[in-house]
Amino acid sequence: MRVCLCNDLSAEAVEGALVAGASRVAEVFRGHGCAPVCGRCIEAIRTMLDRAREDEEE
């Protein structure tokens, strides 16, 4: 599934950034050498970050 169409970032790419230590949306983009363009994906990435934090707390 594509999370960011502007930068062609898949859910797997975002998850990879989280595993690599990204804890903020900007770090996900930076880790892939890009930046948000239209911003529609930001909420989806935030949700993925929140879920990753919840999983760590369990």
C-alpha positions, 0 to 999 in steps of 0.5 A, a space after each residue: 500500500 502506498 502511504 505517500 503518493 507524492 514521494 512513492 513511499 509504501 507502508 513497508 518503507 514507512 515501517 522500515 523507517 520506524 524500525 530504524 528509529 524514526 519517531 517523528 514524521 519528518 524523520 520518516 521523510 528525511 530517512 528516505 531523502 524526501 519531504 512532504 509535498 501535499 501533506 495528505 499522508 502526514 496523518 497516516 504516518 502519524 497513526 503508524 508512529 502512534 501504533 509503533 509506540 503503543 506496540 513498544 509499550 506492551 
